């Protein structure tokens, strides 16, 4: 009897455990399985749904699939980034990715290439809008179509798009006269719709920074960015379902009143079942697909269901002690999430493939196939031995692998890492290194050539045919510093609350005032958190917290400082005098810099091989700013002029590493 392949087992709706599939190798195994299933004629929907244990694992697998299988369409379905029964809505970009995937699945009629839906336990355990509903919810338009801009705006508002003054992120739109800018899910750039009356004249892509046109489109397909639609019909459903779930008293209930007015309430997605007649699951969107379970998925599912139940109990207890309009009224867990019985039933009715990084003697459910992948060689011992050279050990190991007729790929964590590793390894005897961008390019190399790729595997692995050596195997764990992010609107309230009543502040346009506190101001029928600032003459300014970056603390502790007057000219006059002094200072500095540029100094250039090897041993992946500072200092040292540069940064942001390198 011929041995059955994994694709044969899945195609016959069987259950299978694939052993010997360490992390990294799993991406290649999954890609091959999807291709084989597609070749068998399964083209009505994506061939596989891959359920990862968590978000970071899903992101790592998505990156690996991009390397091993660039020709396979990956449909990401991330989980909400908020807790169950939260008061906050999920991140807009995450919602947009989810809705794009669901919309594509809902409208799938056939595929020319293999496809994989990549998701997590948390996402798979959550209910989603019904497939039949979502199939009708998209909007298509082409240049020359007759479509009223007002109707398009209504559709955008109904389906979760946010109106802004300038479009910068997915899910935003802006209107200026007869032009509507829009950043839709699935688009690489925002688009500009030019209307003449009710005729859509053109569809153009543009750069959000420069606002310049970058291309033209003939057609536009829009999908919702929210799983909750706010329409007259859904508002009626919500009100009836809300009263049925929580009783008839809705007076003062902020959630009920906000939705009844046709507005979105923060965190309204957690009451999504009240807006729909029924909800589906991700399994309902892919009834014929095989399900691949990542290692530790079962444990992650149990933990998630326990977390949902705990959060529900906490909200329910709090509601019983607070009957006011602001009380959080939670829906039962089974309204929005699968139960443990639902989860078991879904997995029991599907073709399921379990992945294990270990060699197993047998499978508890279904067939077992050992793909003989194992964790690769670690060079930790050589790193710890001051008398050993880790790069010489890598060279010897590669030679042994090539004697066994195995192909070798060395995986660097980033493009910068690859550029540093190549000359170091070449200096230690690996002369046939070939940079590659994909697995197919690596497989096409001659047997004596070694592939060098950007592939973020945590650790290397070996199979009967090839070996992957990870950068972390050679140099140890790569530590990624938390990137300093730009200020976002949700940070501003915390900045405002760090001020104390009576503190002196400086407004960029109005000058010195006294901070009184945070005040909720109702404007245009909606509440806004504002910072209350008093000026001379009893004038008051209410500054929305989202504009708190216009404020800074007054630099002196002098409580008797002269307050400015709103609308007065004293502050602007002081600013003008200061600008004049700054310009005079700048002119002096320019003269000094010009004189310095004419002087000469010795050129200091580090030796390439030794310097690259030294730099590669640093455990942290340098940030973009660090790399820029290092390059700038090296350029200064080799320029033949006296250096005039100050490297500064916050505590713990790597100044010492910059100095050493």
NUDO-695552 format. One record per residue (C-alpha): x, y, z; residue in three letters; residue number from 1. Coordinates in steps of 0.2 Angstrom, whole numbers. Layout:
N
[[X, Y, Z], "ala", NUM]
...
END
This chain:
661
[[0, 0, 0], "unk", 1]
[[7, 17, -5], "unk", 2]
[[11, 29, 8], "unk", 3]
[[-2, 43, 9], "unk", 4]
[[5, 61, 8], "unk", 5]
[[-1, 75, 20], "unk", 6]
[[-12, 82, 6], "unk", 7]
[[-20, 65, 3], "unk", 8]
[[-26, 65, 21], "unk", 9]
[[-32, 82, 21], "unk", 10]
[[-41, 81, 5], "unk", 11]
[[-50, 65, 11], "unk", 12]
[[-56, 76, 27], "unk", 13]
[[-44, 65, 38], "unk", 14]
[[-35, 70, 54], "unk", 15]
[[-16, 71, 54], "unk", 16]
[[-1, 75, 65], "unk", 17]
[[14, 81, 57], "unk", 18]
[[29, 78, 68], "unk", 19]
[[47, 85, 66], "unk", 20]
[[41, 102, 61], "unk", 21]
[[51, 115, 71], "unk", 22]
[[47, 133, 70], "unk", 23]
[[53, 140, 53], "unk", 24]
[[51, 124, 44], "unk", 25]
[[33, 125, 47], "unk", 26]
[[31, 139, 34], "unk", 27]
[[38, 128, 21], "unk", 28]
[[28, 113, 26], "unk", 29]
[[12, 124, 26], "unk", 30]
[[16, 131, 9], "unk", 31]
[[19, 114, 1], "unk", 32]
[[3, 108, 8], "unk", 33]
[[-7, 122, 1], "unk", 34]
[[1, 120, -16], "unk", 35]
[[-3, 101, -16], "unk", 36]
[[-21, 104, -11], "unk", 37]
[[-23, 117, -24], "unk", 38]
[[-17, 105, -37], "unk", 39]
[[-30, 93, -32], "unk", 40]
[[-43, 105, -38], "unk", 41]
[[-48, 113, -21], "unk", 42]
[[-51, 131, -28], "unk", 43]
[[-68, 136, -21], "unk", 44]
[[-60, 144, -6], "unk", 45]
[[-43, 145, 2], "unk", 46]
[[-35, 128, 4], "unk", 47]
[[-30, 131, 23], "unk", 48]
[[-34, 140, 38], "unk", 49]
[[-18, 141, 49], "unk", 50]
[[-22, 145, 68], "unk", 51]
[[-7, 151, 77], "unk", 52]
[[-6, 152, 96], "unk", 53]
[[-4, 171, 97], "unk", 54]
[[-1, 187, 87], "unk", 55]
[[18, 187, 88], "unk", 56]
[[18, 169, 81], "unk", 57]
[[6, 174, 67], "unk", 58]
[[17, 188, 62], "unk", 59]
[[32, 178, 62], "unk", 60]
[[24, 164, 51], "unk", 61]
[[17, 177, 39], "unk", 62]
[[35, 184, 37], "unk", 63]
[[42, 166, 34], "unk", 64]
[[28, 162, 22], "unk", 65]
[[33, 178, 12], "unk", 66]
[[50, 170, 10], "unk", 67]
[[46, 152, 7], "unk", 68]
[[30, 155, -3], "unk", 69]
[[29, 172, -11], "unk", 70]
[[17, 166, -24], "unk", 71]
[[4, 160, -11], "unk", 72]
[[-10, 173, -6], "unk", 73]
[[-9, 176, 12], "unk", 74]
[[-26, 182, 20], "unk", 75]
[[-22, 188, 38], "unk", 76]
[[-36, 188, 51], "unk", 77]
[[-29, 195, 67], "unk", 78]
[[-38, 196, 83], "unk", 79]
[[-44, 211, 91], "unk", 80]
[[-31, 220, 101], "unk", 81]
[[-42, 224, 116], "unk", 82]
[[-47, 213, 131], "unk", 83]
[[-64, 205, 131], "unk", 84]
[[-78, 216, 138], "unk", 85]
[[-67, 231, 136], "unk", 86]
[[-73, 249, 135], "unk", 87]
[[-61, 253, 120], "unk", 88]
[[-64, 248, 102], "unk", 89]
[[-51, 237, 93], "unk", 90]
[[-37, 246, 83], "unk", 91]
[[-44, 253, 67], "unk", 92]
[[-30, 246, 56], "unk", 93]
[[-33, 228, 64], "unk", 94]
[[-52, 230, 61], "unk", 95]
[[-48, 235, 43], "unk", 96]
[[-37, 220, 40], "unk", 97]
[[-50, 208, 47], "unk", 98]
[[-64, 215, 36], "unk", 99]
[[-54, 215, 21], "unk", 100]
[[-50, 196, 23], "unk", 101]
[[-69, 192, 28], "unk", 102]
[[-75, 202, 13], "unk", 103]
[[-63, 192, 1], "unk", 104]
[[-69, 176, 9], "unk", 105]
[[-87, 180, 7], "unk", 106]
[[-85, 184, -11], "unk", 107]
[[-74, 170, -16], "unk", 108]
[[-80, 160, -32], "unk", 109]
[[-63, 153, -38], "unk", 110]
[[-44, 155, -36], "unk", 111]
[[-30, 153, -49], "unk", 112]
[[-17, 152, -35], "unk", 113]
[[-16, 144, -18], "unk", 114]
[[-22, 154, -3], "unk", 115]
[[-20, 153, 16], "unk", 116]
[[-30, 161, 29], "unk", 117]
[[-18, 165, 44], "unk", 118]
[[-26, 168, 61], "unk", 119]
[[-24, 166, 79], "unk", 120]
[[-33, 156, 93], "unk", 121]
[[-41, 172, 99], "unk", 122]
[[-48, 177, 82], "unk", 123]
[[-54, 159, 78], "unk", 124]
[[-64, 159, 95], "unk", 125]
[[-73, 175, 91], "unk", 126]
[[-89, 176, 81], "unk", 127]
[[-90, 188, 65], "unk", 128]
[[-104, 195, 54], "unk", 129]
[[-113, 183, 44], "unk", 130]
[[-105, 178, 27], "unk", 131]
[[-121, 181, 17], "unk", 132]
[[-122, 199, 25], "unk", 133]
[[-104, 203, 21], "unk", 134]
[[-105, 197, 3], "unk", 135]
[[-118, 211, 0], "unk", 136]
[[-109, 225, 10], "unk", 137]
[[-95, 230, -2], "unk", 138]
[[-96, 245, -14], "unk", 139]
[[-88, 246, -31], "unk", 140]
[[-86, 261, -42], "unk", 141]
[[-77, 265, -58], "unk", 142]
[[-72, 281, -66], "unk", 143]
[[-86, 288, -76], "unk", 144]
[[-100, 281, -64], "unk", 145]
[[-114, 291, -58], "unk", 146]
[[-113, 291, -39], "unk", 147]
[[-118, 305, -27], "unk", 148]
[[-104, 310, -16], "unk", 149]
[[-116, 312, -2], "unk", 150]
[[-122, 294, -4], "unk", 151]
[[-103, 288, -4], "unk", 152]
[[-100, 298, 12], "unk", 153]
[[-116, 290, 20], "unk", 154]
[[-109, 273, 15], "unk", 155]
[[-92, 277, 23], "unk", 156]
[[-99, 283, 39], "unk", 157]
[[-111, 268, 40], "unk", 158]
[[-96, 256, 38], "unk", 159]
[[-84, 263, 50], "unk", 160]
[[-73, 275, 41], "unk", 161]
[[-68, 290, 51], "unk", 162]
[[-69, 308, 43], "unk", 163]
[[-53, 318, 46], "unk", 164]
[[-46, 334, 39], "unk", 165]
[[-31, 325, 31], "unk", 166]
[[-30, 306, 26], "unk", 167]
[[-15, 297, 33], "unk", 168]
[[-21, 280, 40], "unk", 169]
[[-32, 266, 33], "unk", 170]
[[-50, 269, 37], "unk", 171]
[[-50, 288, 36], "unk", 172]
[[-58, 299, 23], "unk", 173]
[[-58, 318, 20], "unk", 174]
[[-69, 329, 9], "unk", 175]
[[-63, 345, 1], "unk", 176]
[[-76, 352, -11], "unk", 177]
[[-78, 340, -26], "unk", 178]
[[-64, 329, -20], "unk", 179]
[[-65, 315, -8], "unk", 180]
[[-49, 307, -1], "unk", 181]
[[-49, 289, 6], "unk", 182]
[[-38, 276, 13], "unk", 183]
[[-46, 260, 10], "unk", 184]
[[-41, 242, 17], "unk", 185]
[[-30, 233, 5], "unk", 186]
[[-23, 248, -4], "unk", 187]
[[-5, 252, -4], "unk", 188]
[[-8, 271, -4], "unk", 189]
[[-23, 282, -1], "unk", 190]
[[-34, 287, -16], "unk", 191]
[[-42, 303, -22], "unk", 192]
[[-59, 303, -30], "unk", 193]
[[-63, 318, -41], "unk", 194]
[[-81, 322, -44], "unk", 195]
[[-90, 333, -56], "unk", 196]
[[-108, 334, -49], "unk", 197]
[[-113, 316, -47], "unk", 198]
[[-101, 309, -59], "unk", 199]
[[-85, 301, -53], "unk", 200]
[[-72, 308, -65], "unk", 201]
[[-56, 300, -59], "unk", 202]
[[-48, 289, -46], "unk", 203]
[[-30, 292, -42], "unk", 204]
[[-18, 286, -29], "unk", 205]
[[-7, 299, -20], "unk", 206]
[[7, 301, -7], "unk", 207]
[[-1, 306, 10], "unk", 208]
[[15, 316, 14], "unk", 209]
[[17, 326, -2], "unk", 210]
[[-1, 325, -8], "unk", 211]
[[6, 322, -25], "unk", 212]
[[-3, 310, -37], "unk", 213]
[[6, 293, -40], "unk", 214]
[[-5, 284, -51], "unk", 215]
[[-22, 281, -59], "unk", 216]
[[-35, 268, -56], "unk", 217]
[[-50, 262, -67], "unk", 218]
[[-60, 254, -53], "unk", 219]
[[-62, 255, -34], "unk", 220]
[[-68, 241, -23], "unk", 221]
[[-72, 246, -5], "unk", 222]
[[-75, 235, 10], "unk", 223]
[[-81, 240, 28], "unk", 224]
[[-68, 244, 41], "unk", 225]
[[-80, 239, 56], "unk", 226]
[[-89, 224, 60], "unk", 227]
[[-104, 235, 67], "unk", 228]
[[-114, 245, 54], "unk", 229]
[[-124, 260, 61], "unk", 230]
[[-140, 261, 50], "unk", 231]
[[-158, 264, 53], "unk", 232]
[[-161, 245, 52], "unk", 233]
[[-147, 240, 63], "unk", 234]
[[-151, 254, 76], "unk", 235]
[[-169, 246, 77], "unk", 236]
[[-162, 229, 80], "unk", 237]
[[-150, 235, 93], "unk", 238]
[[-163, 244, 103], "unk", 239]
[[-175, 229, 103], "unk", 240]
[[-161, 217, 107], "unk", 241]
[[-154, 228, 121], "unk", 242]
[[-170, 230, 130], "unk", 243]
[[-173, 211, 128], "unk", 244]
[[-156, 207, 135], "unk", 245]
[[-155, 220, 149], "unk", 246]
[[-173, 226, 153], "unk", 247]
[[-184, 240, 148], "unk", 248]
[[-176, 255, 158], "unk", 249]
[[-164, 264, 146], "unk", 250]
[[-165, 282, 153], "unk", 251]
[[-148, 289, 155], "unk", 252]
[[-140, 274, 147], "unk", 253]
[[-126, 281, 137], "unk", 254]
[[-123, 266, 126], "unk", 255]
[[-141, 265, 121], "unk", 256]
[[-143, 284, 119], "unk", 257]
[[-128, 286, 108], "unk", 258]
[[-132, 272, 96], "unk", 259]
[[-150, 277, 95], "unk", 260]
[[-143, 294, 89], "unk", 261]
[[-134, 286, 75], "unk", 262]
[[-117, 288, 83], "unk", 263]
[[-103, 276, 87], "unk", 264]
[[-100, 272, 106], "unk", 265]
[[-82, 268, 111], "unk", 266]
[[-81, 249, 112], "unk", 267]
[[-98, 246, 103], "unk", 268]
[[-90, 231, 95], "unk", 269]
[[-92, 221, 111], "unk", 270]
[[-111, 222, 109], "unk", 271]
[[-110, 217, 90], "unk", 272]
[[-122, 203, 92], "unk", 273]
[[-136, 215, 96], "unk", 274]
[[-134, 223, 78], "unk", 275]
[[-136, 207, 69], "unk", 276]
[[-149, 193, 67], "unk", 277]
[[-135, 180, 67], "unk", 278]
[[-116, 179, 68], "unk", 279]
[[-105, 166, 59], "unk", 280]
[[-88, 160, 64], "unk", 281]
[[-72, 160, 53], "unk", 282]
[[-75, 141, 50], "unk", 283]
[[-92, 146, 42], "unk", 284]
[[-82, 156, 29], "unk", 285]
[[-71, 142, 24], "unk", 286]
[[-81, 126, 25], "unk", 287]
[[-70, 116, 14], "unk", 288]
[[-53, 121, 20], "unk", 289]
[[-41, 111, 30], "unk", 290]
[[-37, 117, 47], "unk", 291]
[[-19, 118, 53], "unk", 292]
[[-16, 120, 72], "unk", 293]
[[0, 127, 78], "unk", 294]
[[9, 119, 92], "unk", 295]
[[1, 124, 109], "unk", 296]
[[-15, 130, 101], "unk", 297]
[[-26, 119, 112], "unk", 298]
[[-18, 126, 128], "unk", 299]
[[-20, 144, 121], "unk", 300]
[[-38, 140, 117], "unk", 301]
[[-42, 134, 135], "unk", 302]
[[-33, 149, 142], "unk", 303]
[[-43, 161, 131], "unk", 304]
[[-60, 154, 135], "unk", 305]
[[-56, 155, 154], "unk", 306]
[[-51, 173, 152], "unk", 307]
[[-67, 177, 143], "unk", 308]
[[-77, 169, 157], "unk", 309]
[[-67, 179, 170], "unk", 310]
[[-69, 195, 162], "unk", 311]
[[-88, 192, 160], "unk", 312]
[[-90, 188, 178], "unk", 313]
[[-81, 203, 183], "unk", 314]
[[-91, 215, 172], "unk", 315]
[[-107, 206, 178], "unk", 316]
[[-103, 208, 197], "unk", 317]
[[-99, 227, 194], "unk", 318]
[[-115, 229, 185], "unk", 319]
[[-125, 222, 199], "unk", 320]
[[-117, 235, 211], "unk", 321]
[[-119, 250, 198], "unk", 322]
[[-136, 252, 190], "unk", 323]
[[-132, 269, 183], "unk", 324]
[[-132, 274, 165], "unk", 325]
[[-114, 272, 164], "unk", 326]
[[-114, 254, 170], "unk", 327]
[[-106, 241, 158], "unk", 328]
[[-119, 228, 153], "unk", 329]
[[-110, 213, 147], "unk", 330]
[[-117, 200, 135], "unk", 331]
[[-115, 182, 139], "unk", 332]
[[-99, 175, 132], "unk", 333]
[[-108, 163, 120], "unk", 334]
[[-115, 178, 111], "unk", 335]
[[-99, 184, 104], "unk", 336]
[[-87, 170, 108], "unk", 337]
[[-87, 151, 104], "unk", 338]
[[-90, 140, 119], "unk", 339]
[[-78, 125, 123], "unk", 340]
[[-91, 114, 115], "unk", 341]
[[-92, 124, 100], "unk", 342]
[[-73, 124, 98], "unk", 343]
[[-72, 105, 100], "unk", 344]
[[-86, 102, 88], "unk", 345]
[[-78, 113, 75], "unk", 346]
[[-62, 104, 76], "unk", 347]
[[-70, 88, 76], "unk", 348]
[[-79, 91, 59], "unk", 349]
[[-65, 98, 50], "unk", 350]
[[-49, 91, 41], "unk", 351]
[[-37, 95, 55], "unk", 352]
[[-18, 95, 54], "unk", 353]
[[-8, 97, 70], "unk", 354]
[[10, 103, 70], "unk", 355]
[[23, 97, 82], "unk", 356]
[[41, 102, 83], "unk", 357]
[[46, 85, 91], "unk", 358]
[[48, 67, 85], "unk", 359]
[[33, 58, 91], "unk", 360]
[[30, 39, 93], "unk", 361]
[[11, 40, 89], "unk", 362]
[[-3, 52, 87], "unk", 363]
[[-18, 52, 99], "unk", 364]
[[-30, 57, 84], "unk", 365]
[[-28, 52, 66], "unk", 366]
[[-12, 48, 56], "unk", 367]
[[6, 52, 60], "unk", 368]
[[19, 58, 48], "unk", 369]
[[36, 62, 54], "unk", 370]
[[44, 75, 42], "unk", 371]
[[61, 73, 51], "unk", 372]
[[64, 91, 54], "unk", 373]
[[75, 95, 70], "unk", 374]
[[82, 110, 79], "unk", 375]
[[98, 115, 71], "unk", 376]
[[115, 117, 79], "unk", 377]
[[118, 131, 92], "unk", 378]
[[135, 139, 94], "unk", 379]
[[132, 144, 112], "unk", 380]
[[147, 134, 118], "unk", 381]
[[159, 143, 106], "unk", 382]
[[151, 160, 111], "unk", 383]
[[155, 156, 129], "unk", 384]
[[173, 150, 126], "unk", 385]
[[185, 164, 125], "unk", 386]
[[197, 153, 116], "unk", 387]
[[185, 148, 102], "unk", 388]
[[180, 158, 87], "unk", 389]
[[161, 156, 84], "unk", 390]
[[163, 160, 65], "unk", 391]
[[176, 147, 63], "unk", 392]
[[164, 135, 71], "unk", 393]
[[151, 140, 59], "unk", 394]
[[162, 137, 44], "unk", 395]
[[167, 120, 50], "unk", 396]
[[148, 116, 53], "unk", 397]
[[144, 122, 35], "unk", 398]
[[157, 111, 28], "unk", 399]
[[150, 96, 37], "unk", 400]
[[133, 99, 31], "unk", 401]
[[139, 101, 13], "unk", 402]
[[148, 84, 15], "unk", 403]
[[131, 77, 19], "unk", 404]
[[125, 84, 3], "unk", 405]
[[113, 96, 12], "unk", 406]
[[109, 113, 5], "unk", 407]
[[113, 127, 18], "unk", 408]
[[104, 144, 21], "unk", 409]
[[110, 156, 33], "unk", 410]
[[96, 167, 40], "unk", 411]
[[100, 185, 45], "unk", 412]
[[87, 195, 56], "unk", 413]
[[88, 210, 45], "unk", 414]
[[95, 218, 29], "unk", 415]
[[108, 227, 40], "unk", 416]
[[113, 210, 49], "unk", 417]
[[115, 201, 32], "unk", 418]
[[126, 215, 26], "unk", 419]
[[137, 213, 41], "unk", 420]
[[137, 194, 42], "unk", 421]
[[143, 192, 24], "unk", 422]
[[160, 199, 25], "unk", 423]
[[163, 192, 42], "unk", 424]
[[159, 174, 36], "unk", 425]
[[169, 177, 20], "unk", 426]
[[184, 182, 30], "unk", 427]
[[182, 165, 40], "unk", 428]
[[182, 154, 24], "unk", 429]
[[164, 154, 17], "unk", 430]
[[167, 161, 0], "unk", 431]
[[152, 155, -9], "unk", 432]
[[139, 165, 0], "unk", 433]
[[125, 171, -12], "unk", 434]
[[111, 184, -6], "unk", 435]
[[94, 178, -10], "unk", 436]
[[77, 185, -8], "unk", 437]
[[66, 169, -8], "unk", 438]
[[67, 151, -5], "unk", 439]
[[65, 147, -24], "unk", 440]
[[81, 157, -27], "unk", 441]
[[90, 148, -13], "unk", 442]
[[84, 131, -21], "unk", 443]
[[91, 136, -38], "unk", 444]
[[109, 139, -32], "unk", 445]
[[122, 126, -36], "unk", 446]
[[126, 113, -22], "unk", 447]
[[142, 122, -17], "unk", 448]
[[134, 139, -15], "unk", 449]
[[127, 145, 2], "unk", 450]
[[111, 155, 3], "unk", 451]
[[111, 171, 14], "unk", 452]
[[94, 178, 17], "unk", 453]
[[84, 190, 28], "unk", 454]
[[73, 177, 37], "unk", 455]
[[68, 181, 55], "unk", 456]
[[69, 163, 62], "unk", 457]
[[71, 162, 81], "unk", 458]
[[83, 147, 79], "unk", 459]
[[89, 136, 64], "unk", 460]
[[83, 119, 59], "unk", 461]
[[89, 104, 49], "unk", 462]
[[79, 92, 38], "unk", 463]
[[85, 77, 28], "unk", 464]
[[88, 89, 13], "unk", 465]
[[94, 106, 19], "unk", 466]
[[99, 116, 35], "unk", 467]
[[95, 134, 40], "unk", 468]
[[107, 142, 52], "unk", 469]
[[99, 157, 61], "unk", 470]
[[109, 173, 66], "unk", 471]
[[103, 170, 84], "unk", 472]
[[112, 152, 83], "unk", 473]
[[128, 161, 79], "unk", 474]
[[127, 177, 89], "unk", 475]
[[114, 174, 103], "unk", 476]
[[97, 181, 106], "unk", 477]
[[94, 197, 96], "unk", 478]
[[86, 210, 108], "unk", 479]
[[75, 222, 100], "unk", 480]
[[73, 239, 109], "unk", 481]
[[56, 246, 111], "unk", 482]
[[54, 260, 97], "unk", 483]
[[50, 277, 103], "unk", 484]
[[33, 280, 94], "unk", 485]
[[26, 296, 89], "unk", 486]
[[13, 304, 101], "unk", 487]
[[-5, 298, 97], "unk", 488]
[[-21, 306, 102], "unk", 489]
[[-24, 293, 116], "unk", 490]
[[-8, 298, 124], "unk", 491]
[[-13, 316, 127], "unk", 492]
[[-25, 314, 141], "unk", 493]
[[-11, 306, 151], "unk", 494]
[[0, 320, 147], "unk", 495]
[[-13, 333, 153], "unk", 496]
[[-17, 324, 169], "unk", 497]
[[2, 325, 173], "unk", 498]
[[-1, 344, 175], "unk", 499]
[[-7, 350, 192], "unk", 500]
[[-19, 363, 195], "unk", 501]
[[-11, 380, 196], "unk", 502]
[[4, 375, 185], "unk", 503]
[[10, 388, 173], "unk", 504]
[[10, 383, 155], "unk", 505]
[[14, 390, 138], "unk", 506]
[[3, 389, 123], "unk", 507]
[[12, 390, 107], "unk", 508]
[[0, 404, 100], "unk", 509]
[[-7, 412, 116], "unk", 510]
[[8, 412, 128], "unk", 511]
[[9, 410, 147], "unk", 512]
[[-7, 404, 156], "unk", 513]
[[-12, 395, 172], "unk", 514]
[[-18, 377, 170], "unk", 515]
[[-34, 374, 181], "unk", 516]
[[-38, 356, 177], "unk", 517]
[[-47, 345, 165], "unk", 518]
[[-65, 350, 160], "unk", 519]
[[-78, 340, 150], "unk", 520]
[[-86, 353, 137], "unk", 521]
[[-101, 348, 126], "unk", 522]
[[-98, 355, 109], "unk", 523]
[[-109, 350, 93], "unk", 524]
[[-119, 338, 104], "unk", 525]
[[-104, 328, 109], "unk", 526]
[[-93, 328, 125], "unk", 527]
[[-75, 333, 124], "unk", 528]
[[-61, 332, 137], "unk", 529]
[[-52, 349, 138], "unk", 530]
[[-38, 357, 147], "unk", 531]
[[-45, 373, 156], "unk", 532]
[[-32, 387, 155], "unk", 533]
[[-34, 405, 163], "unk", 534]
[[-26, 420, 156], "unk", 535]
[[-24, 438, 162], "unk", 536]
[[-40, 448, 164], "unk", 537]
[[-50, 432, 168], "unk", 538]
[[-50, 425, 150], "unk", 539]
[[-52, 407, 149], "unk", 540]
[[-46, 394, 135], "unk", 541]
[[-53, 377, 134], "unk", 542]
[[-40, 366, 124], "unk", 543]
[[-46, 349, 118], "unk", 544]
[[-34, 336, 125], "unk", 545]
[[-30, 330, 107], "unk", 546]
[[-21, 346, 105], "unk", 547]
[[-11, 346, 121], "unk", 548]
[[5, 346, 111], "unk", 549]
[[2, 365, 109], "unk", 550]
[[6, 366, 128], "unk", 551]
[[22, 365, 137], "unk", 552]
[[27, 368, 155], "unk", 553]
[[33, 385, 160], "unk", 554]
[[52, 384, 163], "unk", 555]
[[52, 393, 179], "unk", 556]
[[45, 389, 196], "unk", 557]
[[40, 408, 198], "unk", 558]
[[21, 407, 203], "unk", 559]
[[20, 426, 200], "unk", 560]
[[25, 426, 182], "unk", 561]
[[15, 438, 171], "unk", 562]
[[1, 430, 163], "unk", 563]
[[-2, 434, 144], "unk", 564]
[[-19, 441, 138], "unk", 565]
[[-29, 431, 125], "unk", 566]
[[-29, 440, 109], "unk", 567]
[[-15, 452, 115], "unk", 568]
[[1, 456, 105], "unk", 569]
[[13, 455, 119], "unk", 570]
[[16, 436, 117], "unk", 571]
[[18, 438, 98], "unk", 572]
[[30, 452, 101], "unk", 573]
[[41, 442, 112], "unk", 574]
[[41, 427, 100], "unk", 575]
[[47, 439, 86], "unk", 576]
[[61, 446, 97], "unk", 577]
[[67, 428, 101], "unk", 578]
[[66, 423, 83], "unk", 579]
[[77, 438, 79], "unk", 580]
[[90, 433, 92], "unk", 581]
[[90, 415, 86], "unk", 582]
[[93, 420, 68], "unk", 583]
[[108, 431, 74], "unk", 584]
[[115, 416, 84], "unk", 585]
[[113, 405, 69], "unk", 586]
[[123, 417, 58], "unk", 587]
[[137, 416, 71], "unk", 588]
[[137, 397, 71], "unk", 589]
[[137, 397, 52], "unk", 590]
[[153, 407, 52], "unk", 591]
[[161, 396, 65], "unk", 592]
[[156, 380, 55], "unk", 593]
[[163, 388, 39], "unk", 594]
[[180, 391, 48], "unk", 595]
[[180, 374, 55], "unk", 596]
[[177, 366, 38], "unk", 597]
[[193, 373, 31], "unk", 598]
[[204, 365, 44], "unk", 599]
[[211, 347, 42], "unk", 600]
[[213, 332, 53], "unk", 601]
[[219, 314, 52], "unk", 602]
[[207, 302, 43], "unk", 603]
[[202, 288, 54], "unk", 604]
[[195, 273, 45], "unk", 605]
[[191, 256, 55], "unk", 606]
[[198, 240, 47], "unk", 607]
[[183, 231, 38], "unk", 608]
[[185, 213, 44], "unk", 609]
[[189, 216, 62], "unk", 610]
[[176, 230, 64], "unk", 611]
[[162, 221, 56], "unk", 612]
[[165, 206, 67], "unk", 613]
[[166, 217, 83], "unk", 614]
[[149, 226, 78], "unk", 615]
[[141, 209, 74], "unk", 616]
[[143, 204, 93], "unk", 617]
[[132, 217, 100], "unk", 618]
[[116, 209, 106], "unk", 619]
[[104, 223, 101], "unk", 620]
[[97, 226, 84], "unk", 621]
[[101, 244, 82], "unk", 622]
[[87, 256, 79], "unk", 623]
[[86, 267, 64], "unk", 624]
[[92, 282, 73], "unk", 625]
[[107, 272, 81], "unk", 626]
[[112, 266, 64], "unk", 627]
[[111, 284, 57], "unk", 628]
[[121, 291, 71], "unk", 629]
[[135, 277, 69], "unk", 630]
[[136, 280, 50], "unk", 631]
[[137, 299, 53], "unk", 632]
[[151, 297, 66], "unk", 633]
[[161, 285, 55], "unk", 634]
[[159, 297, 41], "unk", 635]
[[165, 311, 51], "unk", 636]
[[181, 301, 57], "unk", 637]
[[185, 297, 39], "unk", 638]
[[182, 315, 32], "unk", 639]
[[199, 323, 36], "unk", 640]
[[191, 337, 46], "unk", 641]
[[189, 341, 64], "unk", 642]
[[173, 332, 71], "unk", 643]
[[159, 343, 77], "unk", 644]
[[145, 332, 82], "unk", 645]
[[136, 328, 98], "unk", 646]
[[127, 312, 101], "unk", 647]
[[113, 313, 113], "unk", 648]
[[98, 302, 118], "unk", 649]
[[88, 296, 133], "unk", 650]
[[94, 285, 146], "unk", 651]
[[95, 267, 140], "unk", 652]
[[94, 271, 121], "unk", 653]
[[111, 265, 116], "unk", 654]
[[123, 280, 117], "unk", 655]
[[137, 269, 124], "unk", 656]
[[135, 257, 109], "unk", 657]
[[136, 271, 97], "unk", 658]
[[152, 277, 105], "unk", 659]
[[160, 260, 105], "unk", 660]
[[156, 257, 87], "unk", 661]
END
